[in-house]
Amino acid sequence: MLLSAEIRRVRVCAAERCALRFLDRSPAHNRRWCSMSRCGNRTKVRLHQARTRHNCRITES
């Protein structure tokens, strides 16, 4: 694999606590996480909770 043309599709997971590498075989070549059900979901939940907390503070003021 290292010598093939697919080497350009190797990505590092975008999750803060994950350092796995994966082969991006998505049609648009823009996959961000090693696993959507693991790292992708955790990241999206964390961002949603941060937005919700921020919006609650604004409306309470």
PDB file of N, CA, C and O in Angstrom, chain B, residues numbered from 101:
ATOM      1  N   MET B 101       0.822  -1.196   0.000  1.00  0.00           N
ATOM      2  CA  MET B 101       0.000   0.000   0.000  1.00  0.00           C
ATOM      3  C   MET B 101       0.865   1.258   0.000  1.00  0.00           C
ATOM      4  O   MET B 101       0.513   2.235  -0.661  1.00  0.00           O
ATOM      5  N   LEU B 102       1.965   1.262   0.708  1.00  0.00           N
ATOM      6  CA  LEU B 102       2.788   2.467   0.801  1.00  0.00           C
ATOM      7  C   LEU B 102       3.336   2.913  -0.539  1.00  0.00           C
ATOM      8  O   LEU B 102       3.605   4.098  -0.737  1.00  0.00           O
ATOM      9  N   LEU B 103       3.502   1.987  -1.454  1.00  0.00           N
ATOM     10  CA  LEU B 103       4.045   2.358  -2.755  1.00  0.00           C
ATOM     11  C   LEU B 103       2.962   2.580  -3.803  1.00  0.00           C
ATOM     12  O   LEU B 103       3.260   2.961  -4.935  1.00  0.00           O
ATOM     13  N   SER B 104       1.731   2.347  -3.439  1.00  0.00           N
ATOM     14  CA  SER B 104       0.642   2.499  -4.404  1.00  0.00           C
ATOM     15  C   SER B 104       0.182   3.952  -4.486  1.00  0.00           C
ATOM     16  O   SER B 104       0.611   4.804  -3.707  1.00  0.00           O
ATOM     17  N   ALA B 105      -0.682   4.206  -5.429  1.00  0.00           N
ATOM     18  CA  ALA B 105      -1.229   5.558  -5.601  1.00  0.00           C
ATOM     19  C   ALA B 105      -2.180   5.924  -4.461  1.00  0.00           C
ATOM     20  O   ALA B 105      -2.491   7.100  -4.275  1.00  0.00           O
ATOM     21  N   GLU B 106      -2.638   4.945  -3.706  1.00  0.00           N
ATOM     22  CA  GLU B 106      -3.576   5.213  -2.610  1.00  0.00           C
ATOM     23  C   GLU B 106      -2.917   5.855  -1.403  1.00  0.00           C
ATOM     24  O   GLU B 106      -3.614   6.238  -0.464  1.00  0.00           O
ATOM     25  N   ILE B 107      -1.614   5.983  -1.395  1.00  0.00           N
ATOM     26  CA  ILE B 107      -0.919   6.592  -0.256  1.00  0.00           C
ATOM     27  C   ILE B 107      -1.431   8.013  -0.004  1.00  0.00           C
ATOM     28  O   ILE B 107      -1.405   8.492   1.130  1.00  0.00           O
ATOM     29  N   ARG B 108      -1.889   8.677  -1.047  1.00  0.00           N
ATOM     30  CA  ARG B 108      -2.421  10.041  -0.895  1.00  0.00           C
ATOM     31  C   ARG B 108      -3.763  10.057  -0.182  1.00  0.00           C
ATOM     32  O   ARG B 108      -4.225  11.114   0.249  1.00  0.00           O
ATOM     33  N   ARG B 109      -4.395   8.892  -0.053  1.00  0.00           N
ATOM     34  CA  ARG B 109      -5.693   8.812   0.611  1.00  0.00           C
ATOM     35  C   ARG B 109      -5.569   8.427   2.086  1.00  0.00           C
ATOM     36  O   ARG B 109      -6.586   8.310   2.771  1.00  0.00           O
ATOM     37  N   VAL B 110      -4.375   8.232   2.579  1.00  0.00           N
ATOM     38  CA  VAL B 110      -4.195   7.908   3.991  1.00  0.00           C
ATOM     39  C   VAL B 110      -4.381   9.183   4.801  1.00  0.00           C
ATOM     40  O   VAL B 110      -3.758  10.208   4.526  1.00  0.00           O
ATOM     41  N   ARG B 111      -5.247   9.103   5.802  1.00  0.00           N
ATOM     42  CA  ARG B 111      -5.570  10.256   6.643  1.00  0.00           C
ATOM     43  C   ARG B 111      -5.352   9.903   8.104  1.00  0.00           C
ATOM     44  O   ARG B 111      -5.319   8.730   8.475  1.00  0.00           O
ATOM     45  N   VAL B 112      -5.203  10.927   8.923  1.00  0.00           N
ATOM     46  CA  VAL B 112      -5.151  10.776  10.375  1.00  0.00           C
ATOM     47  C   VAL B 112      -6.516  11.196  10.899  1.00  0.00           C
ATOM     48  O   VAL B 112      -7.063  12.217  10.480  1.00  0.00           O
ATOM     49  N   CYS B 113      -7.055  10.417  11.802  1.00  0.00           N
ATOM     50  CA  CYS B 113      -8.368  10.710  12.366  1.00  0.00           C
ATOM     51  C   CYS B 113      -8.365  12.113  12.978  1.00  0.00           C
ATOM     52  O   CYS B 113      -7.405  12.502  13.644  1.00  0.00           O
ATOM     53  N   ALA B 114      -9.444  12.871  12.748  1.00  0.00           N
ATOM     54  CA  ALA B 114      -9.537  14.252  13.217  1.00  0.00           C
ATOM     55  C   ALA B 114      -9.977  14.371  14.672  1.00  0.00           C
ATOM     56  O   ALA B 114     -10.000  15.473  15.219  1.00  0.00           O
ATOM     57  N   ALA B 115     -10.322  13.264  15.301  1.00  0.00           N
ATOM     58  CA  ALA B 115     -10.732  13.310  16.705  1.00  0.00           C
ATOM     59  C   ALA B 115      -9.532  13.652  17.586  1.00  0.00           C
ATOM     60  O   ALA B 115      -8.411  13.217  17.323  1.00  0.00           O
ATOM     61  N   GLU B 116      -9.783  14.434  18.632  1.00  0.00           N
ATOM     62  CA  GLU B 116      -8.707  14.890  19.513  1.00  0.00           C
ATOM     63  C   GLU B 116      -7.964  13.753  20.194  1.00  0.00           C
ATOM     64  O   GLU B 116      -6.743  13.802  20.340  1.00  0.00           O
ATOM     65  N   ARG B 117      -8.696  12.735  20.607  1.00  0.00           N
ATOM     66  CA  ARG B 117      -8.094  11.650  21.387  1.00  0.00           C
ATOM     67  C   ARG B 117      -7.796  10.404  20.570  1.00  0.00           C
ATOM     68  O   ARG B 117      -7.611   9.329  21.140  1.00  0.00           O
ATOM     69  N   CYS B 118      -7.744  10.521  19.266  1.00  0.00           N
ATOM     70  CA  CYS B 118      -7.494   9.366  18.399  1.00  0.00           C
ATOM     71  C   CYS B 118      -6.359   9.707  17.439  1.00  0.00           C
ATOM     72  O   CYS B 118      -6.317  10.800  16.873  1.00  0.00           O
ATOM     73  N   ALA B 119      -5.466   8.784  17.268  1.00  0.00           N
ATOM     74  CA  ALA B 119      -4.345   8.996  16.344  1.00  0.00           C
ATOM     75  C   ALA B 119      -4.308   7.919  15.269  1.00  0.00           C
ATOM     76  O   ALA B 119      -3.279   7.715  14.626  1.00  0.00           O
ATOM     77  N   LEU B 120      -5.425   7.234  15.073  1.00  0.00           N
ATOM     78  CA  LEU B 120      -5.468   6.185  14.059  1.00  0.00           C
ATOM     79  C   LEU B 120      -5.362   6.778  12.666  1.00  0.00           C
ATOM     80  O   LEU B 120      -5.755   7.918  12.419  1.00  0.00           O
ATOM     81  N   ARG B 121      -4.830   5.986  11.779  1.00  0.00           N
ATOM     82  CA  ARG B 121      -4.770   6.352  10.373  1.00  0.00           C
ATOM     83  C   ARG B 121      -5.716   5.435   9.610  1.00  0.00           C
ATOM     84  O   ARG B 121      -5.916   4.281   9.991  1.00  0.00           O
ATOM     85  N   PHE B 122      -6.290   5.947   8.544  1.00  0.00           N
ATOM     86  CA  PHE B 122      -7.240   5.155   7.765  1.00  0.00           C
ATOM     87  C   PHE B 122      -7.111   5.523   6.302  1.00  0.00           C
ATOM     88  O   PHE B 122      -6.558   6.566   5.954  1.00  0.00           O
ATOM     89  N   LEU B 123      -7.622   4.663   5.462  1.00  0.00           N
ATOM     90  CA  LEU B 123      -7.621   4.898   4.028  1.00  0.00           C
ATOM     91  C   LEU B 123      -8.965   5.496   3.644  1.00  0.00           C
ATOM     92  O   LEU B 123     -10.000   4.849   3.801  1.00  0.00           O
ATOM     93  N   ASP B 124      -8.957   6.709   3.149  1.00  0.00           N
ATOM     94  CA  ASP B 124     -10.179   7.430   2.779  1.00  0.00           C
ATOM     95  C   ASP B 124     -10.647   6.950   1.416  1.00  0.00           C
ATOM     96  O   ASP B 124     -10.095   7.330   0.383  1.00  0.00           O
ATOM     97  N   ARG B 125     -11.659   6.122   1.428  1.00  0.00           N
ATOM     98  CA  ARG B 125     -12.227   5.617   0.176  1.00  0.00           C
ATOM     99  C   ARG B 125     -13.589   6.243  -0.111  1.00  0.00           C
ATOM    100  O   ARG B 125     -14.357   5.723  -0.921  1.00  0.00           O
ATOM    101  N   SER B 126     -13.883   7.347   0.544  1.00  0.00           N
ATOM    102  CA  SER B 126     -15.164   8.014   0.308  1.00  0.00           C
ATOM    103  C   SER B 126     -15.161   8.619  -1.098  1.00  0.00           C
ATOM    104  O   SER B 126     -14.101   8.977  -1.613  1.00  0.00           O
ATOM    105  N   PRO B 127     -16.329   8.735  -1.717  1.00  0.00           N
ATOM    106  CA  PRO B 127     -16.393   9.264  -3.085  1.00  0.00           C
ATOM    107  C   PRO B 127     -15.807  10.674  -3.228  1.00  0.00           C
ATOM    108  O   PRO B 127     -15.189  10.985  -4.246  1.00  0.00           O
ATOM    109  N   ALA B 128     -15.996  11.520  -2.222  1.00  0.00           N
ATOM    110  CA  ALA B 128     -15.505  12.899  -2.295  1.00  0.00           C
ATOM    111  C   ALA B 128     -14.103  13.060  -1.698  1.00  0.00           C
ATOM    112  O   ALA B 128     -13.537  14.153  -1.738  1.00  0.00           O
ATOM    113  N   HIS B 129     -13.549  11.996  -1.154  1.00  0.00           N
ATOM    114  CA  HIS B 129     -12.209  12.010  -0.540  1.00  0.00           C
ATOM    115  C   HIS B 129     -12.110  13.047   0.580  1.00  0.00           C
ATOM    116  O   HIS B 129     -11.111  13.759   0.688  1.00  0.00           O
ATOM    117  N   ASN B 130     -13.149  13.126   1.410  1.00  0.00           N
ATOM    118  CA  ASN B 130     -13.133  14.118   2.485  1.00  0.00           C
ATOM    119  C   ASN B 130     -13.511  13.535   3.844  1.00  0.00           C
ATOM    120  O   ASN B 130     -14.000  14.253   4.716  1.00  0.00           O
ATOM    121  N   ARG B 131     -13.287  12.249   4.021  1.00  0.00           N
ATOM    122  CA  ARG B 131     -13.593  11.606   5.304  1.00  0.00           C
ATOM    123  C   ARG B 131     -12.694  12.179   6.387  1.00  0.00           C
ATOM    124  O   ARG B 131     -11.515  12.433   6.139  1.00  0.00           O
ATOM    125  N   ARG B 132     -13.232  12.387   7.591  1.00  0.00           N
ATOM    126  CA  ARG B 132     -12.477  13.027   8.668  1.00  0.00           C
ATOM    127  C   ARG B 132     -12.101  12.084   9.801  1.00  0.00           C
ATOM    128  O   ARG B 132     -11.071  12.263  10.451  1.00  0.00           O
ATOM    129  N   TRP B 133     -12.946  11.071  10.035  1.00  0.00           N
ATOM    130  CA  TRP B 133     -12.741  10.223  11.205  1.00  0.00           C
ATOM    131  C   TRP B 133     -12.486   8.784  10.798  1.00  0.00           C
ATOM    132  O   TRP B 133     -12.911   8.342   9.731  1.00  0.00           O
ATOM    133  N   CYS B 134     -11.782   8.053  11.664  1.00  0.00           N
ATOM    134  CA  CYS B 134     -11.517   6.646  11.400  1.00  0.00           C
ATOM    135  C   CYS B 134     -12.820   5.861  11.364  1.00  0.00           C
ATOM    136  O   CYS B 134     -12.961   4.913  10.592  1.00  0.00           O
ATOM    137  N   SER B 135     -13.768   6.259  12.200  1.00  0.00           N
ATOM    138  CA  SER B 135     -15.069   5.599  12.272  1.00  0.00           C
ATOM    139  C   SER B 135     -16.122   6.639  12.651  1.00  0.00           C
ATOM    140  O   SER B 135     -15.978   7.334  13.657  1.00  0.00           O
ATOM    141  N   MET B 136     -17.156   6.741  11.861  1.00  0.00           N
ATOM    142  CA  MET B 136     -18.221   7.690  12.177  1.00  0.00           C
ATOM    143  C   MET B 136     -18.936   7.284  13.450  1.00  0.00           C
ATOM    144  O   MET B 136     -19.326   8.140  14.244  1.00  0.00           O
ATOM    145  N   SER B 137     -19.113   5.985  13.653  1.00  0.00           N
ATOM    146  CA  SER B 137     -19.834   5.526  14.837  1.00  0.00           C
ATOM    147  C   SER B 137     -19.020   5.696  16.111  1.00  0.00           C
ATOM    148  O   SER B 137     -19.580   5.695  17.207  1.00  0.00           O
ATOM    149  N   ARG B 138     -17.737   5.838  15.984  1.00  0.00           N
ATOM    150  CA  ARG B 138     -16.895   6.009  17.177  1.00  0.00           C
ATOM    151  C   ARG B 138     -16.457   7.465  17.302  1.00  0.00           C
ATOM    152  O   ARG B 138     -17.040   8.220  18.080  1.00  0.00           O
ATOM    153  N   CYS B 139     -15.475   7.851  16.573  1.00  0.00           N
ATOM    154  CA  CYS B 139     -14.885   9.191  16.705  1.00  0.00           C
ATOM    155  C   CYS B 139     -15.775  10.293  16.142  1.00  0.00           C
ATOM    156  O   CYS B 139     -15.876  11.365  16.738  1.00  0.00           O
ATOM    157  N   GLY B 140     -16.413  10.050  15.019  1.00  0.00           N
ATOM    158  CA  GLY B 140     -17.263  11.065  14.415  1.00  0.00           C
ATOM    159  C   GLY B 140     -18.428  11.430  15.306  1.00  0.00           C
ATOM    160  O   GLY B 140     -18.714  12.609  15.513  1.00  0.00           O
ATOM    161  N   ASN B 141     -19.102  10.426  15.835  1.00  0.00           N
ATOM    162  CA  ASN B 141     -20.247  10.675  16.706  1.00  0.00           C
ATOM    163  C   ASN B 141     -19.821  11.389  17.978  1.00  0.00           C
ATOM    164  O   ASN B 141     -20.486  12.336  18.399  1.00  0.00           O
ATOM    165  N   ARG B 142     -18.741  10.964  18.594  1.00  0.00           N
ATOM    166  CA  ARG B 142     -18.276  11.604  19.826  1.00  0.00           C
ATOM    167  C   ARG B 142     -17.948  13.071  19.591  1.00  0.00           C
ATOM    168  O   ARG B 142     -18.283  13.928  20.410  1.00  0.00           O
ATOM    169  N   THR B 143     -17.298  13.356  18.480  1.00  0.00           N
ATOM    170  CA  THR B 143     -16.937  14.735  18.163  1.00  0.00           C
ATOM    171  C   THR B 143     -18.184  15.582  17.933  1.00  0.00           C
ATOM    172  O   THR B 143     -18.284  16.697  18.444  1.00  0.00           O
ATOM    173  N   LYS B 144     -19.131  15.054  17.168  1.00  0.00           N
ATOM    174  CA  LYS B 144     -20.358  15.799  16.889  1.00  0.00           C
ATOM    175  C   LYS B 144     -21.177  16.039  18.153  1.00  0.00           C
ATOM    176  O   LYS B 144     -21.753  17.114  18.320  1.00  0.00           O
ATOM    177  N   VAL B 145     -21.233  15.053  19.040  1.00  0.00           N
ATOM    178  CA  VAL B 145     -21.957  15.225  20.306  1.00  0.00           C
ATOM    179  C   VAL B 145     -21.285  16.295  21.150  1.00  0.00           C
ATOM    180  O   VAL B 145     -21.960  17.159  21.709  1.00  0.00           O
ATOM    181  N   ARG B 146     -19.963  16.245  21.249  1.00  0.00           N
ATOM    182  CA  ARG B 146     -19.228  17.235  22.038  1.00  0.00           C
ATOM    183  C   ARG B 146     -19.451  18.648  21.494  1.00  0.00           C
ATOM    184  O   ARG B 146     -19.661  19.577  22.273  1.00  0.00           O
ATOM    185  N   LEU B 147     -19.410  18.823  20.178  1.00  0.00           N
ATOM    186  CA  LEU B 147     -19.632  20.145  19.585  1.00  0.00           C
ATOM    187  C   LEU B 147     -21.066  20.624  19.799  1.00  0.00           C
ATOM    188  O   LEU B 147     -21.296  21.802  20.070  1.00  0.00           O
ATOM    189  N   HIS B 148     -22.023  19.713  19.678  1.00  0.00           N
ATOM    190  CA  HIS B 148     -23.425  20.076  19.900  1.00  0.00           C
ATOM    191  C   HIS B 148     -23.643  20.517  21.347  1.00  0.00           C
ATOM    192  O   HIS B 148     -24.312  21.520  21.595  1.00  0.00           O
ATOM    193  N   GLN B 149     -23.090  19.782  22.290  1.00  0.00           N
ATOM    194  CA  GLN B 149     -23.240  20.146  23.699  1.00  0.00           C
ATOM    195  C   GLN B 149     -22.603  21.503  23.992  1.00  0.00           C
ATOM    196  O   GLN B 149     -23.150  22.290  24.763  1.00  0.00           O
ATOM    197  N   ALA B 150     -21.461  21.778  23.387  1.00  0.00           N
ATOM    198  CA  ALA B 150     -20.803  23.073  23.594  1.00  0.00           C
ATOM    199  C   ALA B 150     -21.656  24.205  23.030  1.00  0.00           C
ATOM    200  O   ALA B 150     -21.785  25.254  23.659  1.00  0.00           O
ATOM    201  N   ARG B 151     -22.241  24.001  21.846  1.00  0.00           N
ATOM    202  CA  ARG B 151     -23.114  25.025  21.252  1.00  0.00           C
ATOM    203  C   ARG B 151     -24.347  25.251  22.117  1.00  0.00           C
ATOM    204  O   ARG B 151     -24.758  26.390  22.340  1.00  0.00           O
ATOM    205  N   THR B 152     -24.931  24.162  22.601  1.00  0.00           N
ATOM    206  CA  THR B 152     -26.141  24.250  23.428  1.00  0.00           C
ATOM    207  C   THR B 152     -25.844  25.010  24.714  1.00  0.00           C
ATOM    208  O   THR B 152     -26.616  25.882  25.113  1.00  0.00           O
ATOM    209  N   ARG B 153     -24.736  24.686  25.363  1.00  0.00           N
ATOM    210  CA  ARG B 153     -24.358  25.393  26.591  1.00  0.00           C
ATOM    211  C   ARG B 153     -24.132  26.867  26.316  1.00  0.00           C
ATOM    212  O   ARG B 153     -24.556  27.718  27.098  1.00  0.00           O
ATOM    213  N   HIS B 154     -23.469  27.177  25.212  1.00  0.00           N
ATOM    214  CA  HIS B 154     -23.185  28.569  24.856  1.00  0.00           C
ATOM    215  C   HIS B 154     -24.488  29.325  24.590  1.00  0.00           C
ATOM    216  O   HIS B 154     -24.644  30.458  25.045  1.00  0.00           O
ATOM    217  N   ASN B 155     -25.412  28.721  23.869  1.00  0.00           N
ATOM    218  CA  ASN B 155     -26.696  29.372  23.575  1.00  0.00           C
ATOM    219  C   ASN B 155     -27.529  29.558  24.836  1.00  0.00           C
ATOM    220  O   ASN B 155     -28.228  30.564  24.965  1.00  0.00           O
ATOM    221  N   CYS B 156     -27.471  28.623  25.755  1.00  0.00           N
ATOM    222  CA  CYS B 156     -28.225  28.766  27.015  1.00  0.00           C
ATOM    223  C   CYS B 156     -27.692  29.936  27.829  1.00  0.00           C
ATOM    224  O   CYS B 156     -28.469  30.671  28.438  1.00  0.00           O
ATOM    225  N   ARG B 157     -26.401  30.111  27.845  1.00  0.00           N
ATOM    226  CA  ARG B 157     -25.809  31.225  28.588  1.00  0.00           C
ATOM    227  C   ARG B 157     -26.213  32.559  27.991  1.00  0.00           C
ATOM    228  O   ARG B 157     -26.437  33.523  28.723  1.00  0.00           O
ATOM    229  N   ILE B 158     -26.307  32.625  26.686  1.00  0.00           N
ATOM    230  CA  ILE B 158     -26.689  33.878  26.016  1.00  0.00           C
ATOM    231  C   ILE B 158     -28.138  34.232  26.342  1.00  0.00           C
ATOM    232  O   ILE B 158     -28.439  35.388  26.638  1.00  0.00           O
ATOM    233  N   THR B 159     -29.038  33.251  26.291  1.00  0.00           N
ATOM    234  CA  THR B 159     -30.442  33.527  26.549  1.00  0.00           C
ATOM    235  C   THR B 159     -30.729  33.815  28.020  1.00  0.00           C
ATOM    236  O   THR B 159     -31.711  34.488  28.335  1.00  0.00           O
ATOM    237  N   GLU B 160     -29.883  33.311  28.927  1.00  0.00           N
ATOM    238  CA  GLU B 160     -30.083  33.566  30.355  1.00  0.00           C
ATOM    239  C   GLU B 160     -29.618  34.975  30.735  1.00  0.00           C
ATOM    240  O   GLU B 160     -30.074  35.522  31.739  1.00  0.00           O
ATOM    241  N   SER B 161     -28.746  35.548  29.972  1.00  0.00           N
ATOM    242  CA  SER B 161     -28.208  36.879  30.304  1.00  0.00           C
ATOM    243  C   SER B 161     -29.186  37.990  30.068  1.00  0.00           C
ATOM    244  O   SER B 161     -28.866  39.155  30.305  1.00  0.00           O
TER     245      SER B 161
END
